[in-house]
């Protein structure tokens, strides 16, 4: 996220998507969203502020970020299918989908351990 804000052309070149004709400000806006999603993982360290347990807050935040990742993956897959985005964007879709599935897997393990 932070690299997308500061130097979006680096991320686009890694993705092989340098042909995007979009003003940098929109890419930076997306970078803020990506960074904010990533920062949600660290909010659980401030559980005393929210007056709930670390585990409760972590479960909520990990579930929320998993849903966000599924939404992003679905959107990108659909836009690649409709040819609105190039095939190189599938890297974004697959990485978000993979992380969402992994997070849901970890959440299921955590919930099983909590319920024991």
NUDREN-841959 format. One record per atom (N, C-alpha, C, O): residue number from 1; residue in three letters; atom name; x, y, z. Coordinates in steps of 0.1 Angstrom, whole numbers, plus 5000, padded with zeros to 4 digits. Example, Ala and Ser with C-alpha at 12.3 -4.5 7.8 and 13.67 -1.06 7.14 Angstrom:
BEGIN
{site 1,'ALA','N',{5132,4943,5078}}
{site 1,'ALA','CA',{5123,4955,5078}}
{site 1,'ALA','C',{5132,4967,5078}}
{site 1,'ALA','O',{5142,4967,5085}}
{site 2,'SER','N',{5128,4978,5071}}
{site 2,'SER','CA',{5137,4989,5071}}
{site 2,'SER','C',{5129,5000,5079}}
{site 2,'SER','O',{5134,5011,5080}}
REM end
This chain:
BEGIN
{site 1,'UNK','N',{5008,4988,5000}}
{site 1,'UNK','CA',{5000,5000,5000}}
{site 1,'UNK','C',{5008,5013,5000}}
{site 1,'UNK','O',{5006,5022,4992}}
{site 2,'UNK','N',{5018,5013,5009}}
{site 2,'UNK','CA',{5027,5025,5010}}
{site 2,'UNK','C',{5035,5028,4997}}
{site 2,'UNK','O',{5036,5039,4993}}
{site 3,'UNK','N',{5039,5017,4991}}
{site 3,'UNK','CA',{5047,5019,4978}}
{site 3,'UNK','C',{5037,5024,4967}}
{site 3,'UNK','O',{5041,5032,4959}}
{site 4,'UNK','N',{5025,5019,4967}}
{site 4,'UNK','CA',{5015,5023,4957}}
{site 4,'UNK','C',{5012,5038,4959}}
{site 4,'UNK','O',{5009,5045,4949}}
{site 5,'UNK','N',{5013,5043,4971}}
{site 5,'UNK','CA',{5011,5057,4974}}
{site 5,'UNK','C',{5023,5065,4969}}
{site 5,'UNK','O',{5021,5076,4963}}
{site 6,'UNK','N',{5034,5061,4973}}
{site 6,'UNK','CA',{5046,5069,4970}}
{site 6,'UNK','C',{5051,5068,4956}}
{site 6,'UNK','O',{5055,5078,4949}}
{site 7,'UNK','N',{5052,5055,4951}}
{site 7,'UNK','CA',{5057,5053,4938}}
{site 7,'UNK','C',{5049,5042,4930}}
{site 7,'UNK','O',{5054,5031,4929}}
{site 8,'UNK','N',{5037,5045,4926}}
{site 8,'UNK','CA',{5028,5035,4919}}
{site 8,'UNK','C',{5034,5028,4907}}
{site 8,'UNK','O',{5031,5017,4905}}
{site 9,'UNK','N',{5044,5035,4900}}
{site 9,'UNK','CA',{5049,5028,4888}}
{site 9,'UNK','C',{5058,5016,4892}}
{site 9,'UNK','O',{5059,5007,4883}}
{site 10,'UNK','N',{5063,5015,4904}}
{site 10,'UNK','CA',{5071,5003,4908}}
{site 10,'UNK','C',{5061,4991,4909}}
{site 10,'UNK','O',{5064,4981,4904}}
{site 11,'UNK','N',{5050,4993,4916}}
{site 11,'UNK','CA',{5040,4982,4917}}
{site 11,'UNK','C',{5035,4978,4903}}
{site 11,'UNK','O',{5034,4966,4901}}
{site 12,'UNK','N',{5032,4988,4895}}
{site 12,'UNK','CA',{5026,4985,4882}}
{site 12,'UNK','C',{5036,4977,4873}}
{site 12,'UNK','O',{5033,4968,4866}}
{site 13,'UNK','N',{5049,4980,4874}}
{site 13,'UNK','CA',{5059,4973,4867}}
{site 13,'UNK','C',{5061,4959,4872}}
{site 13,'UNK','O',{5063,4950,4864}}
{site 14,'UNK','N',{5060,4957,4885}}
{site 14,'UNK','CA',{5061,4944,4891}}
{site 14,'UNK','C',{5050,4935,4885}}
{site 14,'UNK','O',{5051,4923,4882}}
{site 15,'UNK','N',{5038,4941,4884}}
{site 15,'UNK','CA',{5026,4934,4879}}
{site 15,'UNK','C',{5026,4932,4864}}
{site 15,'UNK','O',{5019,4925,4859}}
{site 16,'UNK','N',{5035,4940,4858}}
{site 16,'UNK','CA',{5035,4940,4843}}
{site 16,'UNK','C',{5023,4947,4837}}
{site 16,'UNK','O',{5018,4944,4826}}
{site 17,'UNK','N',{5018,4957,4845}}
{site 17,'UNK','CA',{5006,4965,4841}}
{site 17,'UNK','C',{5010,4979,4839}}
{site 17,'UNK','O',{5002,4988,4843}}
{site 18,'UNK','N',{5021,4982,4833}}
{site 18,'UNK','CA',{5025,4996,4831}}
{site 18,'UNK','C',{5017,5003,4821}}
{site 18,'UNK','O',{5018,5015,4819}}
{site 19,'UNK','N',{5008,4996,4813}}
{site 19,'UNK','CA',{5000,5002,4803}}
{site 19,'UNK','C',{4988,5009,4808}}
{site 19,'UNK','O',{4980,5014,4800}}
{site 20,'UNK','N',{4986,5010,4821}}
{site 20,'UNK','CA',{4974,5016,4827}}
{site 20,'UNK','C',{4974,5031,4825}}
{site 20,'UNK','O',{4983,5038,4828}}
{site 21,'UNK','N',{4963,5036,4819}}
{site 21,'UNK','CA',{4962,5050,4816}}
{site 21,'UNK','C',{4953,5056,4826}}
{site 21,'UNK','O',{4941,5059,4824}}
{site 22,'UNK','N',{4958,5057,4838}}
{site 22,'UNK','CA',{4950,5062,4850}}
{site 22,'UNK','C',{4959,5073,4857}}
{site 22,'UNK','O',{4970,5070,4859}}
{site 23,'UNK','N',{4953,5084,4860}}
{site 23,'UNK','CA',{4961,5094,4868}}
{site 23,'UNK','C',{4966,5088,4881}}
{site 23,'UNK','O',{4960,5080,4887}}
{site 24,'UNK','N',{4979,5091,4884}}
{site 24,'UNK','CA',{4985,5086,4896}}
{site 24,'UNK','C',{4977,5088,4909}}
{site 24,'UNK','O',{4977,5080,4918}}
{site 25,'UNK','N',{4969,5099,4909}}
{site 25,'UNK','CA',{4961,5101,4921}}
{site 25,'UNK','C',{4951,5090,4924}}
{site 25,'UNK','O',{4949,5087,4936}}
{site 26,'UNK','N',{4946,5084,4914}}
{site 26,'UNK','CA',{4937,5073,4916}}
{site 26,'UNK','C',{4944,5060,4921}}
{site 26,'UNK','O',{4939,5053,4930}}
{site 27,'UNK','N',{4956,5058,4916}}
{site 27,'UNK','CA',{4964,5047,4921}}
{site 27,'UNK','C',{4968,5049,4935}}
{site 27,'UNK','O',{4969,5040,4943}}
{site 28,'UNK','N',{4972,5061,4938}}
{site 28,'UNK','CA',{4975,5065,4952}}
{site 28,'UNK','C',{4963,5063,4961}}
{site 28,'UNK','O',{4965,5059,4973}}
{site 29,'UNK','N',{4952,5066,4957}}
{site 29,'UNK','CA',{4939,5064,4964}}
{site 29,'UNK','C',{4937,5050,4967}}
{site 29,'UNK','O',{4934,5046,4979}}
{site 30,'UNK','N',{4939,5041,4957}}
{site 30,'UNK','CA',{4939,5027,4959}}
{site 30,'UNK','C',{4949,5022,4969}}
{site 30,'UNK','O',{4947,5014,4978}}
{site 31,'UNK','N',{4961,5028,4968}}
{site 31,'UNK','CA',{4972,5025,4978}}
{site 31,'UNK','C',{4968,5028,4992}}
{site 31,'UNK','O',{4971,5020,5001}}
{site 32,'UNK','N',{4961,5039,4994}}
{site 32,'UNK','CA',{4956,5042,5008}}
{site 32,'UNK','C',{4947,5031,5013}}
{site 32,'UNK','O',{4947,5027,5024}}
{site 33,'UNK','N',{4938,5027,5004}}
{site 33,'UNK','CA',{4928,5016,5008}}
{site 33,'UNK','C',{4936,5003,5011}}
{site 33,'UNK','O',{4933,4997,5021}}
{site 34,'UNK','N',{4946,5000,5003}}
{site 34,'UNK','CA',{4954,4988,5005}}
{site 34,'UNK','C',{4961,4989,5018}}
{site 34,'UNK','O',{4962,4979,5026}}
{site 35,'UNK','N',{4967,5000,5021}}
{site 35,'UNK','CA',{4975,5002,5033}}
{site 35,'UNK','C',{4965,5001,5045}}
{site 35,'UNK','O',{4969,4995,5055}}
{site 36,'UNK','N',{4954,5008,5044}}
{site 36,'UNK','CA',{4944,5007,5055}}
{site 36,'UNK','C',{4940,4993,5058}}
{site 36,'UNK','O',{4938,4989,5070}}
{site 37,'UNK','N',{4937,4985,5048}}
{site 37,'UNK','CA',{4933,4971,5050}}
{site 37,'UNK','C',{4945,4964,5057}}
{site 37,'UNK','O',{4942,4956,5067}}
{site 38,'UNK','N',{4957,4966,5053}}
{site 38,'UNK','CA',{4968,4959,5060}}
{site 38,'UNK','C',{4970,4964,5074}}
{site 38,'UNK','O',{4974,4956,5083}}
{site 39,'UNK','N',{4967,4976,5077}}
{site 39,'UNK','CA',{4969,4981,5090}}
{site 39,'UNK','C',{4959,4976,5100}}
{site 39,'UNK','O',{4961,4976,5112}}
{site 40,'UNK','N',{4947,4971,5095}}
{site 40,'UNK','CA',{4937,4965,5104}}
{site 40,'UNK','C',{4943,4953,5112}}
{site 40,'UNK','O',{4938,4950,5123}}
{site 41,'UNK','N',{4953,4946,5106}}
{site 41,'UNK','CA',{4959,4935,5113}}
{site 41,'UNK','C',{4966,4940,5126}}
{site 41,'UNK','O',{4967,4932,5136}}
{site 42,'UNK','N',{4970,4952,5127}}
{site 42,'UNK','CA',{4977,4957,5139}}
{site 42,'UNK','C',{4968,4963,5149}}
{site 42,'UNK','O',{4972,4966,5160}}
{site 43,'UNK','N',{4956,4966,5146}}
{site 43,'UNK','CA',{4946,4972,5155}}
{site 43,'UNK','C',{4944,4963,5167}}
{site 43,'UNK','O',{4942,4968,5178}}
{site 44,'UNK','N',{4945,4950,5165}}
{site 44,'UNK','CA',{4942,4941,5176}}
{site 44,'UNK','C',{4952,4942,5187}}
{site 44,'UNK','O',{4950,4938,5199}}
{site 45,'UNK','N',{4964,4948,5185}}
{site 45,'UNK','CA',{4973,4951,5196}}
{site 45,'UNK','C',{4969,4962,5205}}
{site 45,'UNK','O',{4974,4963,5216}}
{site 46,'UNK','N',{4958,4969,5201}}
{site 46,'UNK','CA',{4953,4980,5210}}
{site 46,'UNK','C',{4940,4976,5216}}
{site 46,'UNK','O',{4931,4984,5217}}
{site 47,'UNK','N',{4939,4963,5220}}
{site 47,'UNK','CA',{4926,4958,5225}}
{site 47,'UNK','C',{4921,4965,5238}}
{site 47,'UNK','O',{4909,4965,5240}}
{site 48,'UNK','N',{4931,4969,5246}}
{site 48,'UNK','CA',{4926,4976,5258}}
{site 48,'UNK','C',{4918,4989,5255}}
{site 48,'UNK','O',{4910,4993,5263}}
{site 49,'UNK','N',{4921,4995,5244}}
{site 49,'UNK','CA',{4914,5007,5240}}
{site 49,'UNK','C',{4900,5004,5237}}
{site 49,'UNK','O',{4891,5012,5239}}
{site 50,'UNK','N',{4897,4992,5231}}
{site 50,'UNK','CA',{4884,4988,5227}}
{site 50,'UNK','C',{4876,4980,5238}}
{site 50,'UNK','O',{4865,4977,5236}}
{site 51,'UNK','N',{4883,4978,5249}}
{site 51,'UNK','CA',{4877,4971,5260}}
{site 51,'UNK','C',{4872,4957,5257}}
{site 51,'UNK','O',{4861,4953,5262}}
{site 52,'UNK','N',{4879,4950,5248}}
{site 52,'UNK','CA',{4875,4936,5245}}
{site 52,'UNK','C',{4888,4928,5245}}
{site 52,'UNK','O',{4899,4934,5245}}
{site 53,'UNK','N',{4888,4915,5245}}
{site 53,'UNK','CA',{4900,4907,5245}}
{site 53,'UNK','C',{4907,4908,5232}}
{site 53,'UNK','O',{4901,4911,5221}}
{site 54,'UNK','N',{4920,4905,5232}}
{site 54,'UNK','CA',{4928,4905,5220}}
{site 54,'UNK','C',{4922,4895,5210}}
{site 54,'UNK','O',{4922,4898,5198}}
{site 55,'UNK','N',{4918,4883,5215}}
{site 55,'UNK','CA',{4913,4873,5206}}
{site 55,'UNK','C',{4900,4877,5200}}
{site 55,'UNK','O',{4898,4875,5188}}
{site 56,'UNK','N',{4891,4883,5207}}
{site 56,'UNK','CA',{4878,4888,5201}}
{site 56,'UNK','C',{4881,4898,5190}}
{site 56,'UNK','O',{4875,4897,5179}}
{site 57,'UNK','N',{4890,4908,5193}}
{site 57,'UNK','CA',{4892,4918,5184}}
{site 57,'UNK','C',{4900,4912,5171}}
{site 57,'UNK','O',{4897,4916,5160}}
{site 58,'UNK','N',{4909,4903,5174}}
{site 58,'UNK','CA',{4916,4897,5162}}
{site 58,'UNK','C',{4906,4890,5153}}
{site 58,'UNK','O',{4907,4890,5141}}
{site 59,'UNK','N',{4897,4882,5159}}
{site 59,'UNK','CA',{4887,4875,5151}}
{site 59,'UNK','C',{4879,4884,5142}}
{site 59,'UNK','O',{4876,4881,5131}}
{site 60,'UNK','N',{4875,4895,5148}}
{site 60,'UNK','CA',{4867,4905,5141}}
{site 60,'UNK','C',{4875,4911,5129}}
{site 60,'UNK','O',{4870,4912,5118}}
{site 61,'UNK','N',{4887,4915,5132}}
{site 61,'UNK','CA',{4895,4922,5122}}
{site 61,'UNK','C',{4900,4912,5111}}
{site 61,'UNK','O',{4899,4916,5100}}
{site 62,'UNK','N',{4903,4900,5115}}
{site 62,'UNK','CA',{4907,4891,5105}}
{site 62,'UNK','C',{4895,4887,5096}}
{site 62,'UNK','O',{4897,4885,5084}}
{site 63,'UNK','N',{4884,4885,5102}}
{site 63,'UNK','CA',{4872,4882,5094}}
{site 63,'UNK','C',{4869,4894,5084}}
{site 63,'UNK','O',{4866,4892,5072}}
{site 64,'UNK','N',{4869,4906,5089}}
{site 64,'UNK','CA',{4867,4918,5081}}
{site 64,'UNK','C',{4877,4919,5069}}
{site 64,'UNK','O',{4873,4921,5058}}
{site 65,'UNK','N',{4889,4917,5072}}
{site 65,'UNK','CA',{4899,4919,5062}}
{site 65,'UNK','C',{4898,4907,5052}}
{site 65,'UNK','O',{4901,4909,5040}}
{site 66,'UNK','N',{4894,4895,5056}}
{site 66,'UNK','CA',{4891,4884,5047}}
{site 66,'UNK','C',{4880,4887,5037}}
{site 66,'UNK','O',{4881,4884,5025}}
{site 67,'UNK','N',{4869,4893,5042}}
{site 67,'UNK','CA',{4858,4897,5034}}
{site 67,'UNK','C',{4862,4908,5024}}
{site 67,'UNK','O',{4859,4907,5012}}
{site 68,'UNK','N',{4870,4917,5028}}
{site 68,'UNK','CA',{4875,4928,5019}}
{site 68,'UNK','C',{4884,4921,5008}}
{site 68,'UNK','O',{4882,4925,4996}}
{site 69,'UNK','N',{4892,4912,5012}}
{site 69,'UNK','CA',{4901,4905,5002}}
{site 69,'UNK','C',{4892,4897,4992}}
{site 69,'UNK','O',{4895,4897,4980}}
{site 70,'UNK','N',{4882,4891,4997}}
{site 70,'UNK','CA',{4873,4884,4988}}
{site 70,'UNK','C',{4866,4893,4978}}
{site 70,'UNK','O',{4864,4890,4966}}
{site 71,'UNK','N',{4862,4905,4983}}
{site 71,'UNK','CA',{4855,4915,4974}}
{site 71,'UNK','C',{4865,4920,4964}}
{site 71,'UNK','O',{4861,4921,4952}}
{site 72,'UNK','N',{4877,4923,4968}}
{site 72,'UNK','CA',{4887,4928,4958}}
{site 72,'UNK','C',{4890,4917,4948}}
{site 72,'UNK','O',{4890,4920,4936}}
{site 73,'UNK','N',{4892,4905,4952}}
{site 73,'UNK','CA',{4895,4894,4943}}
{site 73,'UNK','C',{4883,4892,4933}}
{site 73,'UNK','O',{4885,4891,4921}}
{site 74,'UNK','N',{4871,4892,4938}}
{site 74,'UNK','CA',{4859,4890,4929}}
{site 74,'UNK','C',{4858,4902,4919}}
{site 74,'UNK','O',{4856,4899,4907}}
{site 75,'UNK','N',{4861,4914,4923}}
{site 75,'UNK','CA',{4860,4925,4914}}
{site 75,'UNK','C',{4871,4924,4904}}
{site 75,'UNK','O',{4868,4926,4892}}
{site 76,'UNK','N',{4883,4921,4908}}
{site 76,'UNK','CA',{4894,4921,4898}}
{site 76,'UNK','C',{4892,4909,4888}}
{site 76,'UNK','O',{4894,4911,4876}}
{site 77,'UNK','N',{4888,4898,4893}}
{site 77,'UNK','CA',{4885,4886,4884}}
{site 77,'UNK','C',{4874,4891,4874}}
{site 77,'UNK','O',{4876,4888,4862}}
{site 78,'UNK','N',{4864,4897,4878}}
{site 78,'UNK','CA',{4853,4901,4869}}
{site 78,'UNK','C',{4858,4911,4859}}
{site 78,'UNK','O',{4854,4911,4847}}
{site 79,'UNK','N',{4866,4921,4863}}
{site 79,'UNK','CA',{4871,4931,4854}}
{site 79,'UNK','C',{4881,4925,4844}}
{site 79,'UNK','O',{4882,4930,4832}}
{site 80,'UNK','N',{4889,4915,4848}}
{site 80,'UNK','CA',{4898,4909,4838}}
{site 80,'UNK','C',{4889,4901,4828}}
{site 80,'UNK','O',{4892,4901,4816}}
{site 81,'UNK','N',{4879,4894,4833}}
{site 81,'UNK','CA',{4870,4887,4824}}
{site 81,'UNK','C',{4863,4896,4814}}
{site 81,'UNK','O',{4861,4892,4803}}
{site 82,'UNK','N',{4859,4908,4818}}
{site 82,'UNK','CA',{4853,4917,4810}}
{site 82,'UNK','C',{4862,4926,4801}}
{site 82,'UNK','O',{4858,4934,4794}}
{site 83,'UNK','N',{4875,4923,4803}}
{site 83,'UNK','CA',{4886,4929,4795}}
{site 83,'UNK','C',{4888,4944,4799}}
{site 83,'UNK','O',{4894,4952,4792}}
{site 84,'UNK','N',{4883,4948,4811}}
{site 84,'UNK','CA',{4885,4961,4816}}
{site 84,'UNK','C',{4899,4963,4822}}
{site 84,'UNK','O',{4904,4974,4823}}
{site 85,'UNK','N',{4904,4952,4827}}
{site 85,'UNK','CA',{4918,4951,4833}}
{site 85,'UNK','C',{4925,4941,4825}}
{site 85,'UNK','O',{4920,4931,4820}}
{site 86,'UNK','N',{4938,4943,4824}}
{site 86,'UNK','CA',{4947,4933,4817}}
{site 86,'UNK','C',{4949,4921,4825}}
{site 86,'UNK','O',{4946,4920,4837}}
{site 87,'UNK','N',{4953,4910,4819}}
{site 87,'UNK','CA',{4955,4897,4825}}
{site 87,'UNK','C',{4965,4898,4837}}
{site 87,'UNK','O',{4965,4890,4846}}
{site 88,'UNK','N',{4975,4908,4836}}
{site 88,'UNK','CA',{4985,4909,4846}}
{site 88,'UNK','C',{4978,4912,4860}}
{site 88,'UNK','O',{4984,4910,4870}}
{site 89,'UNK','N',{4966,4917,4860}}
{site 89,'UNK','CA',{4959,4920,4873}}
{site 89,'UNK','C',{4954,4907,4880}}
{site 89,'UNK','O',{4950,4908,4891}}
{site 90,'UNK','N',{4955,4896,4873}}
{site 90,'UNK','CA',{4952,4883,4879}}
{site 90,'UNK','C',{4961,4881,4891}}
{site 90,'UNK','O',{4957,4873,4901}}
{site 91,'UNK','N',{4973,4886,4891}}
{site 91,'UNK','CA',{4982,4885,4903}}
{site 91,'UNK','C',{4976,4891,4915}}
{site 91,'UNK','O',{4976,4885,4926}}
{site 92,'UNK','N',{4969,4902,4914}}
{site 92,'UNK','CA',{4962,4909,4925}}
{site 92,'UNK','C',{4951,4900,4929}}
{site 92,'UNK','O',{4949,4897,4941}}
{site 93,'UNK','N',{4943,4895,4920}}
{site 93,'UNK','CA',{4931,4887,4923}}
{site 93,'UNK','C',{4935,4874,4930}}
{site 93,'UNK','O',{4929,4870,4940}}
{site 94,'UNK','N',{4945,4867,4925}}
{site 94,'UNK','CA',{4949,4854,4931}}
{site 94,'UNK','C',{4956,4856,4944}}
{site 94,'UNK','O',{4954,4848,4953}}
{site 95,'UNK','N',{4963,4867,4946}}
{site 95,'UNK','CA',{4970,4869,4959}}
{site 95,'UNK','C',{4959,4873,4970}}
{site 95,'UNK','O',{4960,4868,4981}}
{site 96,'UNK','N',{4949,4881,4966}}
{site 96,'UNK','CA',{4939,4884,4976}}
{site 96,'UNK','C',{4930,4872,4979}}
{site 96,'UNK','O',{4927,4870,4990}}
{site 97,'UNK','N',{4927,4865,4969}}
{site 97,'UNK','CA',{4919,4852,4971}}
{site 97,'UNK','C',{4927,4842,4980}}
{site 97,'UNK','O',{4921,4837,4989}}
{site 98,'UNK','N',{4939,4841,4977}}
{site 98,'UNK','CA',{4948,4831,4985}}
{site 98,'UNK','C',{4949,4836,4999}}
{site 98,'UNK','O',{4947,4828,5008}}
{site 99,'UNK','N',{4951,4849,5001}}
{site 99,'UNK','CA',{4952,4853,5015}}
{site 99,'UNK','C',{4939,4852,5022}}
{site 99,'UNK','O',{4938,4849,5034}}
{site 100,'UNK','N',{4928,4855,5015}}
{site 100,'UNK','CA',{4914,4854,5022}}
{site 100,'UNK','C',{4912,4840,5026}}
{site 100,'UNK','O',{4907,4837,5037}}
{site 101,'UNK','N',{4915,4830,5017}}
{site 101,'UNK','CA',{4912,4816,5020}}
{site 101,'UNK','C',{4921,4812,5032}}
{site 101,'UNK','O',{4917,4805,5041}}
{site 102,'UNK','N',{4934,4816,5032}}
{site 102,'UNK','CA',{4943,4813,5043}}
{site 102,'UNK','C',{4938,4819,5056}}
{site 102,'UNK','O',{4939,4813,5066}}
{site 103,'UNK','N',{4934,4831,5055}}
{site 103,'UNK','CA',{4928,4838,5067}}
{site 103,'UNK','C',{4916,4831,5073}}
{site 103,'UNK','O',{4915,4829,5085}}
{site 104,'UNK','N',{4907,4827,5064}}
{site 104,'UNK','CA',{4895,4820,5068}}
{site 104,'UNK','C',{4899,4806,5074}}
{site 104,'UNK','O',{4893,4801,5084}}
{site 105,'UNK','N',{4909,4800,5069}}
{site 105,'UNK','CA',{4914,4787,5074}}
{site 105,'UNK','C',{4919,4789,5089}}
{site 105,'UNK','O',{4916,4782,5098}}
{site 106,'UNK','N',{4928,4800,5090}}
{site 106,'UNK','CA',{4933,4803,5104}}
{site 106,'UNK','C',{4922,4806,5113}}
{site 106,'UNK','O',{4922,4802,5125}}
{site 107,'UNK','N',{4912,4814,5109}}
{site 107,'UNK','CA',{4901,4817,5117}}
{site 107,'UNK','C',{4893,4805,5122}}
{site 107,'UNK','O',{4889,4804,5133}}
{site 108,'UNK','N',{4891,4795,5113}}
{site 108,'UNK','CA',{4884,4783,5117}}
{site 108,'UNK','C',{4892,4775,5127}}
{site 108,'UNK','O',{4886,4770,5136}}
{site 109,'UNK','N',{4905,4775,5126}}
{site 109,'UNK','CA',{4914,4768,5136}}
{site 109,'UNK','C',{4912,4776,5150}}
{site 109,'UNK','O',{4911,4769,5160}}
{site 110,'UNK','N',{4913,4789,5149}}
{site 110,'UNK','CA',{4913,4797,5162}}
{site 110,'UNK','C',{4899,4795,5168}}
{site 110,'UNK','O',{4898,4793,5181}}
{site 111,'UNK','N',{4888,4795,5161}}
{site 111,'UNK','CA',{4875,4793,5167}}
{site 111,'UNK','C',{4874,4779,5173}}
{site 111,'UNK','O',{4867,4778,5183}}
{site 112,'UNK','N',{4879,4769,5166}}
{site 112,'UNK','CA',{4879,4756,5172}}
{site 112,'UNK','C',{4886,4755,5185}}
{site 112,'UNK','O',{4881,4749,5195}}
{site 113,'UNK','N',{4897,4762,5186}}
{site 113,'UNK','CA',{4905,4762,5198}}
{site 113,'UNK','C',{4898,4770,5209}}
{site 113,'UNK','O',{4899,4766,5221}}
{site 114,'UNK','N',{4892,4780,5206}}
{site 114,'UNK','CA',{4884,4789,5215}}
{site 114,'UNK','C',{4873,4781,5221}}
{site 114,'UNK','O',{4870,4782,5233}}
{site 115,'UNK','N',{4866,4773,5213}}
{site 115,'UNK','CA',{4854,4765,5217}}
{site 115,'UNK','C',{4858,4753,5225}}
{site 115,'UNK','O',{4848,4746,5230}}
{site 116,'UNK','N',{4870,4749,5226}}
{site 116,'UNK','CA',{4874,4737,5233}}
{site 116,'UNK','C',{4873,4738,5248}}
{site 116,'UNK','O',{4876,4729,5255}}
REM end
